[in-house]
Amino acid sequence: MAKERIVMIGNGRARVRSIDEIIKRCPGRFHITIFGTELYPNYNRIQLSEVLQGRYDAFRYYTE
């Protein structure tokens, strides 16, 4: 079965949180594309210490 497509505009924290939830609830079901002008992906500032310690990958969805 072909994956359904989701296209999102913008790379804000709410958008990334929505994607996290979609992937959690329906793993492998969607092909997700994000368009944004931001140079780097957004991250959750609450988890900044985990990102800096390498325990959380803020760039897990990033491609060029």
PyMOL Python script that loads the backbone (N, CA, C, O; Angstrom):
from pymol import cmd

cmd.read_pdbstr("""\
ATOM      1  N   MET A   1       0.843  -1.186   0.000  1.00  0.00           N
ATOM      2  CA  MET A   1       0.000   0.000   0.000  1.00  0.00           C
ATOM      3  C   MET A   1       0.885   1.245   0.000  1.00  0.00           C
ATOM      4  O   MET A   1       1.837   1.334   0.776  1.00  0.00           O
ATOM      5  N   ALA A   2       0.574   2.197  -0.864  1.00  0.00           N
ATOM      6  CA  ALA A   2       1.348   3.436  -0.947  1.00  0.00           C
ATOM      7  C   ALA A   2       1.100   4.304   0.280  1.00  0.00           C
ATOM      8  O   ALA A   2      -0.003   4.345   0.825  1.00  0.00           O
ATOM      9  N   LYS A   3       2.147   4.988   0.695  1.00  0.00           N
ATOM     10  CA  LYS A   3       2.012   5.886   1.845  1.00  0.00           C
ATOM     11  C   LYS A   3       1.220   7.126   1.452  1.00  0.00           C
ATOM     12  O   LYS A   3       1.356   7.645   0.344  1.00  0.00           O
ATOM     13  N   GLU A   4       0.402   7.581   2.370  1.00  0.00           N
ATOM     14  CA  GLU A   4      -0.296   8.849   2.169  1.00  0.00           C
ATOM     15  C   GLU A   4       0.714   9.975   2.357  1.00  0.00           C
ATOM     16  O   GLU A   4       1.676   9.838   3.112  1.00  0.00           O
ATOM     17  N   ARG A   5       0.485  11.096   1.658  1.00  0.00           N
ATOM     18  CA  ARG A   5       1.404  12.233   1.747  1.00  0.00           C
ATOM     19  C   ARG A   5       0.836  13.311   2.651  1.00  0.00           C
ATOM     20  O   ARG A   5      -0.356  13.617   2.617  1.00  0.00           O
ATOM     21  N   ILE A   6       1.716  13.875   3.456  1.00  0.00           N
ATOM     22  CA  ILE A   6       1.385  15.053   4.251  1.00  0.00           C
ATOM     23  C   ILE A   6       2.431  16.101   3.912  1.00  0.00           C
ATOM     24  O   ILE A   6       3.631  15.839   3.993  1.00  0.00           O
ATOM     25  N   VAL A   7       1.973  17.292   3.530  1.00  0.00           N
ATOM     26  CA  VAL A   7       2.871  18.409   3.254  1.00  0.00           C
ATOM     27  C   VAL A   7       2.549  19.506   4.248  1.00  0.00           C
ATOM     28  O   VAL A   7       1.401  19.936   4.366  1.00  0.00           O
ATOM     29  N   MET A   8       3.571  19.957   4.961  1.00  0.00           N
ATOM     30  CA  MET A   8       3.387  21.013   5.959  1.00  0.00           C
ATOM     31  C   MET A   8       4.248  22.206   5.584  1.00  0.00           C
ATOM     32  O   MET A   8       5.379  22.062   5.119  1.00  0.00           O
ATOM     33  N   ILE A   9       3.687  23.383   5.795  1.00  0.00           N
ATOM     34  CA  ILE A   9       4.398  24.626   5.515  1.00  0.00           C
ATOM     35  C   ILE A   9       4.789  25.244   6.849  1.00  0.00           C
ATOM     36  O   ILE A   9       3.940  25.490   7.706  1.00  0.00           O
ATOM     37  N   GLY A  10       6.085  25.491   7.015  1.00  0.00           N
ATOM     38  CA  GLY A  10       6.580  26.093   8.251  1.00  0.00           C
ATOM     39  C   GLY A  10       7.268  25.067   9.131  1.00  0.00           C
ATOM     40  O   GLY A  10       6.944  23.879   9.104  1.00  0.00           O
ATOM     41  N   ASN A  11       8.226  25.550   9.913  1.00  0.00           N
ATOM     42  CA  ASN A  11       9.040  24.661  10.733  1.00  0.00           C
ATOM     43  C   ASN A  11       8.976  25.061  12.202  1.00  0.00           C
ATOM     44  O   ASN A  11       9.946  24.875  12.937  1.00  0.00           O
ATOM     45  N   GLY A  12       7.849  25.604  12.634  1.00  0.00           N
ATOM     46  CA  GLY A  12       7.705  26.007  14.025  1.00  0.00           C
ATOM     47  C   GLY A  12       7.597  24.815  14.955  1.00  0.00           C
ATOM     48  O   GLY A  12       7.384  23.687  14.510  1.00  0.00           O
ATOM     49  N   ARG A  13       7.742  25.063  16.230  1.00  0.00           N
ATOM     50  CA  ARG A  13       7.714  23.981  17.217  1.00  0.00           C
ATOM     51  C   ARG A  13       6.379  23.231  17.201  1.00  0.00           C
ATOM     52  O   ARG A  13       6.358  22.007  17.329  1.00  0.00           O
ATOM     53  N   ALA A  14       5.279  23.946  17.047  1.00  0.00           N
ATOM     54  CA  ALA A  14       3.975  23.269  17.006  1.00  0.00           C
ATOM     55  C   ALA A  14       3.897  22.317  15.814  1.00  0.00           C
ATOM     56  O   ALA A  14       3.335  21.226  15.920  1.00  0.00           O
ATOM     57  N   ARG A  15       4.451  22.725  14.704  1.00  0.00           N
ATOM     58  CA  ARG A  15       4.442  21.882  13.497  1.00  0.00           C
ATOM     59  C   ARG A  15       5.266  20.613  13.738  1.00  0.00           C
ATOM     60  O   ARG A  15       4.825  19.508  13.421  1.00  0.00           O
ATOM     61  N   VAL A  16       6.447  20.780  14.293  1.00  0.00           N
ATOM     62  CA  VAL A  16       7.303  19.623  14.556  1.00  0.00           C
ATOM     63  C   VAL A  16       6.661  18.706  15.595  1.00  0.00           C
ATOM     64  O   VAL A  16       6.752  17.484  15.480  1.00  0.00           O
ATOM     65  N   ARG A  17       6.026  19.271  16.586  1.00  0.00           N
ATOM     66  CA  ARG A  17       5.329  18.472  17.607  1.00  0.00           C
ATOM     67  C   ARG A  17       4.193  17.676  16.970  1.00  0.00           C
ATOM     68  O   ARG A  17       3.961  16.522  17.332  1.00  0.00           O
ATOM     69  N   SER A  18       3.487  18.290  16.023  1.00  0.00           N
ATOM     70  CA  SER A  18       2.418  17.585  15.305  1.00  0.00           C
ATOM     71  C   SER A  18       2.972  16.391  14.539  1.00  0.00           C
ATOM     72  O   SER A  18       2.376  15.314  14.540  1.00  0.00           O
ATOM     73  N   ILE A  19       4.103  16.584  13.891  1.00  0.00           N
ATOM     74  CA  ILE A  19       4.733  15.497  13.137  1.00  0.00           C
ATOM     75  C   ILE A  19       5.156  14.375  14.077  1.00  0.00           C
ATOM     76  O   ILE A  19       4.946  13.199  13.780  1.00  0.00           O
ATOM     77  N   ASP A  20       5.749  14.735  15.206  1.00  0.00           N
ATOM     78  CA  ASP A  20       6.127  13.724  16.204  1.00  0.00           C
ATOM     79  C   ASP A  20       4.922  12.872  16.588  1.00  0.00           C
ATOM     80  O   ASP A  20       5.024  11.649  16.681  1.00  0.00           O
ATOM     81  N   GLU A  21       3.792  13.518  16.808  1.00  0.00           N
ATOM     82  CA  GLU A  21       2.586  12.799  17.233  1.00  0.00           C
ATOM     83  C   GLU A  21       2.036  11.916  16.114  1.00  0.00           C
ATOM     84  O   GLU A  21       1.600  10.793  16.371  1.00  0.00           O
ATOM     85  N   ILE A  22       2.053  12.413  14.877  1.00  0.00           N
ATOM     86  CA  ILE A  22       1.594  11.615  13.731  1.00  0.00           C
ATOM     87  C   ILE A  22       2.445  10.359  13.593  1.00  0.00           C
ATOM     88  O   ILE A  22       1.918   9.264  13.400  1.00  0.00           O
ATOM     89  N   ILE A  23       3.753  10.518  13.693  1.00  0.00           N
ATOM     90  CA  ILE A  23       4.660   9.376  13.561  1.00  0.00           C
ATOM     91  C   ILE A  23       4.453   8.390  14.708  1.00  0.00           C
ATOM     92  O   ILE A  23       4.492   7.176  14.507  1.00  0.00           O
ATOM     93  N   LYS A  24       4.236   8.916  15.897  1.00  0.00           N
ATOM     94  CA  LYS A  24       4.012   8.052  17.066  1.00  0.00           C
ATOM     95  C   LYS A  24       2.727   7.234  16.916  1.00  0.00           C
ATOM     96  O   LYS A  24       2.703   6.042  17.224  1.00  0.00           O
ATOM     97  N   ARG A  25       1.666   7.878  16.444  1.00  0.00           N
ATOM     98  CA  ARG A  25       0.370   7.204  16.336  1.00  0.00           C
ATOM     99  C   ARG A  25       0.243   6.318  15.104  1.00  0.00           C
ATOM    100  O   ARG A  25      -0.458   5.307  15.133  1.00  0.00           O
ATOM    101  N   CYS A  26       0.920   6.697  14.020  1.00  0.00           N
ATOM    102  CA  CYS A  26       0.778   5.959  12.755  1.00  0.00           C
ATOM    103  C   CYS A  26       2.148   5.729  12.113  1.00  0.00           C
ATOM    104  O   CYS A  26       2.398   6.240  11.021  1.00  0.00           O
ATOM    105  N   PRO A  27       3.032   4.985  12.752  1.00  0.00           N
ATOM    106  CA  PRO A  27       4.375   4.809  12.193  1.00  0.00           C
ATOM    107  C   PRO A  27       4.336   4.156  10.810  1.00  0.00           C
ATOM    108  O   PRO A  27       3.661   3.148  10.599  1.00  0.00           O
ATOM    109  N   GLY A  28       5.074   4.754   9.877  1.00  0.00           N
ATOM    110  CA  GLY A  28       5.180   4.195   8.538  1.00  0.00           C
ATOM    111  C   GLY A  28       4.012   4.455   7.615  1.00  0.00           C
ATOM    112  O   GLY A  28       4.045   4.033   6.460  1.00  0.00           O
ATOM    113  N   ARG A  29       2.992   5.127   8.076  1.00  0.00           N
ATOM    114  CA  ARG A  29       1.797   5.328   7.249  1.00  0.00           C
ATOM    115  C   ARG A  29       1.939   6.503   6.285  1.00  0.00           C
ATOM    116  O   ARG A  29       1.359   6.479   5.200  1.00  0.00           O
ATOM    117  N   PHE A  30       2.701   7.531   6.664  1.00  0.00           N
ATOM    118  CA  PHE A  30       2.747   8.764   5.885  1.00  0.00           C
ATOM    119  C   PHE A  30       4.145   9.069   5.362  1.00  0.00           C
ATOM    120  O   PHE A  30       5.152   8.726   5.981  1.00  0.00           O
ATOM    121  N   HIS A  31       4.175   9.724   4.208  1.00  0.00           N
ATOM    122  CA  HIS A  31       5.387  10.357   3.691  1.00  0.00           C
ATOM    123  C   HIS A  31       5.206  11.841   4.001  1.00  0.00           C
ATOM    124  O   HIS A  31       4.305  12.479   3.456  1.00  0.00           O
ATOM    125  N   ILE A  32       6.052  12.396   4.867  1.00  0.00           N
ATOM    126  CA  ILE A  32       5.867  13.768   5.345  1.00  0.00           C
ATOM    127  C   ILE A  32       6.935  14.672   4.750  1.00  0.00           C
ATOM    128  O   ILE A  32       8.127  14.368   4.804  1.00  0.00           O
ATOM    129  N   THR A  33       6.487  15.798   4.178  1.00  0.00           N
ATOM    130  CA  THR A  33       7.382  16.813   3.633  1.00  0.00           C
ATOM    131  C   THR A  33       7.099  18.128   4.335  1.00  0.00           C
ATOM    132  O   THR A  33       5.945  18.523   4.499  1.00  0.00           O
ATOM    133  N   ILE A  34       8.175  18.809   4.752  1.00  0.00           N
ATOM    134  CA  ILE A  34       8.039  20.107   5.417  1.00  0.00           C
ATOM    135  C   ILE A  34       8.780  21.143   4.583  1.00  0.00           C
ATOM    136  O   ILE A  34       9.931  20.936   4.199  1.00  0.00           O
ATOM    137  N   PHE A  35       8.115  22.255   4.307  1.00  0.00           N
ATOM    138  CA  PHE A  35       8.746  23.384   3.640  1.00  0.00           C
ATOM    139  C   PHE A  35       8.864  24.521   4.635  1.00  0.00           C
ATOM    140  O   PHE A  35       7.888  24.879   5.295  1.00  0.00           O
ATOM    141  N   GLY A  36      10.056  25.088   4.745  1.00  0.00           N
ATOM    142  CA  GLY A  36      10.252  26.213   5.649  1.00  0.00           C
ATOM    143  C   GLY A  36      11.461  27.022   5.220  1.00  0.00           C
ATOM    144  O   GLY A  36      12.330  26.524   4.505  1.00  0.00           O
ATOM    145  N   THR A  37      11.513  28.255   5.650  1.00  0.00           N
ATOM    146  CA  THR A  37      12.634  29.123   5.304  1.00  0.00           C
ATOM    147  C   THR A  37      13.754  29.066   6.334  1.00  0.00           C
ATOM    148  O   THR A  37      14.824  29.637   6.126  1.00  0.00           O
ATOM    149  N   GLU A  38      13.509  28.384   7.434  1.00  0.00           N
ATOM    150  CA  GLU A  38      14.510  28.297   8.480  1.00  0.00           C
ATOM    151  C   GLU A  38      15.705  27.486   7.988  1.00  0.00           C
ATOM    152  O   GLU A  38      15.534  26.475   7.305  1.00  0.00           O
ATOM    153  N   LEU A  39      16.898  27.920   8.327  1.00  0.00           N
ATOM    154  CA  LEU A  39      18.112  27.240   7.892  1.00  0.00           C
ATOM    155  C   LEU A  39      18.286  25.895   8.595  1.00  0.00           C
ATOM    156  O   LEU A  39      18.765  24.932   7.995  1.00  0.00           O
ATOM    157  N   TYR A  40      17.897  25.833   9.868  1.00  0.00           N
ATOM    158  CA  TYR A  40      18.037  24.609  10.654  1.00  0.00           C
ATOM    159  C   TYR A  40      16.684  24.218  11.229  1.00  0.00           C
ATOM    160  O   TYR A  40      15.812  25.071  11.396  1.00  0.00           O
ATOM    161  N   PRO A  41      16.502  22.943  11.530  1.00  0.00           N
ATOM    162  CA  PRO A  41      15.213  22.514  12.079  1.00  0.00           C
ATOM    163  C   PRO A  41      14.964  23.079  13.465  1.00  0.00           C
ATOM    164  O   PRO A  41      15.897  23.396  14.203  1.00  0.00           O
ATOM    165  N   ASN A  42      13.710  23.195  13.799  1.00  0.00           N
ATOM    166  CA  ASN A  42      13.306  23.679  15.106  1.00  0.00           C
ATOM    167  C   ASN A  42      13.594  22.622  16.159  1.00  0.00           C
ATOM    168  O   ASN A  42      13.711  21.438  15.842  1.00  0.00           O
ATOM    169  N   TYR A  43      13.706  23.038  17.384  1.00  0.00           N
ATOM    170  CA  TYR A  43      13.918  22.092  18.477  1.00  0.00           C
ATOM    171  C   TYR A  43      13.109  22.532  19.686  1.00  0.00           C
ATOM    172  O   TYR A  43      12.689  23.685  19.784  1.00  0.00           O
ATOM    173  N   ASN A  44      12.904  21.621  20.581  1.00  0.00           N
ATOM    174  CA  ASN A  44      12.173  21.886  21.807  1.00  0.00           C
ATOM    175  C   ASN A  44      13.160  22.422  22.838  1.00  0.00           C
ATOM    176  O   ASN A  44      14.035  21.687  23.296  1.00  0.00           O
ATOM    177  N   ARG A  45      13.030  23.683  23.205  1.00  0.00           N
ATOM    178  CA  ARG A  45      13.994  24.292  24.127  1.00  0.00           C
ATOM    179  C   ARG A  45      13.999  23.625  25.498  1.00  0.00           C
ATOM    180  O   ARG A  45      15.008  23.655  26.202  1.00  0.00           O
ATOM    181  N   ILE A  46      12.882  23.027  25.872  1.00  0.00           N
ATOM    182  CA  ILE A  46      12.828  22.315  27.147  1.00  0.00           C
ATOM    183  C   ILE A  46      13.812  21.145  27.130  1.00  0.00           C
ATOM    184  O   ILE A  46      14.373  20.787  28.166  1.00  0.00           O
ATOM    185  N   GLN A  47      14.019  20.551  25.956  1.00  0.00           N
ATOM    186  CA  GLN A  47      14.930  19.415  25.830  1.00  0.00           C
ATOM    187  C   GLN A  47      16.334  19.835  25.404  1.00  0.00           C
ATOM    188  O   GLN A  47      17.124  18.983  24.996  1.00  0.00           O
ATOM    189  N   LEU A  48      16.662  21.109  25.484  1.00  0.00           N
ATOM    190  CA  LEU A  48      17.956  21.594  25.011  1.00  0.00           C
ATOM    191  C   LEU A  48      19.117  20.880  25.696  1.00  0.00           C
ATOM    192  O   LEU A  48      20.095  20.533  25.034  1.00  0.00           O
ATOM    193  N   SER A  49      19.033  20.655  26.990  1.00  0.00           N
ATOM    194  CA  SER A  49      20.136  19.972  27.679  1.00  0.00           C
ATOM    195  C   SER A  49      20.315  18.553  27.142  1.00  0.00           C
ATOM    196  O   SER A  49      21.443  18.073  27.030  1.00  0.00           O
ATOM    197  N   GLU A  50      19.217  17.880  26.811  1.00  0.00           N
ATOM    198  CA  GLU A  50      19.312  16.534  26.239  1.00  0.00           C
ATOM    199  C   GLU A  50      19.935  16.565  24.851  1.00  0.00           C
ATOM    200  O   GLU A  50      20.697  15.667  24.493  1.00  0.00           O
ATOM    201  N   VAL A  51      19.616  17.597  24.063  1.00  0.00           N
ATOM    202  CA  VAL A  51      20.210  17.751  22.731  1.00  0.00           C
ATOM    203  C   VAL A  51      21.713  17.961  22.870  1.00  0.00           C
ATOM    204  O   VAL A  51      22.498  17.323  22.169  1.00  0.00           O
ATOM    205  N   LEU A  52      22.112  18.849  23.766  1.00  0.00           N
ATOM    206  CA  LEU A  52      23.530  19.153  23.946  1.00  0.00           C
ATOM    207  C   LEU A  52      24.314  17.955  24.483  1.00  0.00           C
ATOM    208  O   LEU A  52      25.511  17.831  24.224  1.00  0.00           O
ATOM    209  N   GLN A  53      23.655  17.085  25.220  1.00  0.00           N
ATOM    210  CA  GLN A  53      24.311  15.881  25.750  1.00  0.00           C
ATOM    211  C   GLN A  53      24.265  14.712  24.767  1.00  0.00           C
ATOM    212  O   GLN A  53      24.808  13.642  25.043  1.00  0.00           O
ATOM    213  N   GLY A  54      23.612  14.919  23.616  1.00  0.00           N
ATOM    214  CA  GLY A  54      23.544  13.874  22.599  1.00  0.00           C
ATOM    215  C   GLY A  54      22.509  12.796  22.868  1.00  0.00           C
ATOM    216  O   GLY A  54      22.520  11.755  22.211  1.00  0.00           O
ATOM    217  N   ARG A  55      21.615  13.026  23.820  1.00  0.00           N
ATOM    218  CA  ARG A  55      20.590  12.029  24.142  1.00  0.00           C
ATOM    219  C   ARG A  55      19.322  12.215  23.316  1.00  0.00           C
ATOM    220  O   ARG A  55      18.446  11.350  23.332  1.00  0.00           O
ATOM    221  N   TYR A  56      19.210  13.323  22.599  1.00  0.00           N
ATOM    222  CA  TYR A  56      18.026  13.618  21.788  1.00  0.00           C
ATOM    223  C   TYR A  56      18.499  14.207  20.468  1.00  0.00           C
ATOM    224  O   TYR A  56      19.287  15.153  20.464  1.00  0.00           O
ATOM    225  N   ASP A  57      18.037  13.672  19.359  1.00  0.00           N
ATOM    226  CA  ASP A  57      18.475  14.112  18.040  1.00  0.00           C
ATOM    227  C   ASP A  57      17.519  15.154  17.468  1.00  0.00           C
ATOM    228  O   ASP A  57      16.466  14.809  16.933  1.00  0.00           O
ATOM    229  N   ALA A  58      17.886  16.422  17.582  1.00  0.00           N
ATOM    230  CA  ALA A  58      17.049  17.510  17.073  1.00  0.00           C
ATOM    231  C   ALA A  58      17.009  17.519  15.548  1.00  0.00           C
ATOM    232  O   ALA A  58      16.126  18.147  14.963  1.00  0.00           O
ATOM    233  N   PHE A  59      17.942  16.840  14.898  1.00  0.00           N
ATOM    234  CA  PHE A  59      18.029  16.848  13.444  1.00  0.00           C
ATOM    235  C   PHE A  59      17.515  15.548  12.825  1.00  0.00           C
ATOM    236  O   PHE A  59      17.866  15.238  11.686  1.00  0.00           O
ATOM    237  N   ARG A  60      16.699  14.787  13.538  1.00  0.00           N
ATOM    238  CA  ARG A  60      16.277  13.472  13.066  1.00  0.00           C
ATOM    239  C   ARG A  60      15.461  13.507  11.775  1.00  0.00           C
ATOM    240  O   ARG A  60      15.435  12.514  11.048  1.00  0.00           O
ATOM    241  N   TYR A  61      14.804  14.608  11.473  1.00  0.00           N
ATOM    242  CA  TYR A  61      13.994  14.681  10.252  1.00  0.00           C
ATOM    243  C   TYR A  61      14.629  15.563   9.183  1.00  0.00           C
ATOM    244  O   TYR A  61      14.028  15.778   8.130  1.00  0.00           O
ATOM    245  N   TYR A  62      15.813  16.069   9.429  1.00  0.00           N
ATOM    246  CA  TYR A  62      16.417  17.085   8.560  1.00  0.00           C
ATOM    247  C   TYR A  62      17.078  16.465   7.333  1.00  0.00           C
ATOM    248  O   TYR A  62      17.877  15.536   7.450  1.00  0.00           O
ATOM    249  N   THR A  63      16.739  16.985   6.166  1.00  0.00           N
ATOM    250  CA  THR A  63      17.442  16.655   4.926  1.00  0.00           C
ATOM    251  C   THR A  63      17.565  17.931   4.127  1.00  0.00           C
ATOM    252  O   THR A  63      16.816  18.884   4.343  1.00  0.00           O
ATOM    253  N   GLU A  64      18.497  17.952   3.215  1.00  0.00           N
ATOM    254  CA  GLU A  64      18.653  19.138   2.358  1.00  0.00           C
ATOM    255  C   GLU A  64      18.098  18.863   0.994  1.00  0.00           C
ATOM    256  O   GLU A  64      18.134  19.735   0.125  1.00  0.00           O
TER     257      GLU A  64
END
""", "prot")
cmd.dss("prot")
cmd.show_as("cartoon", "prot")
cmd.util.cbc("prot")
cmd.orient("prot")
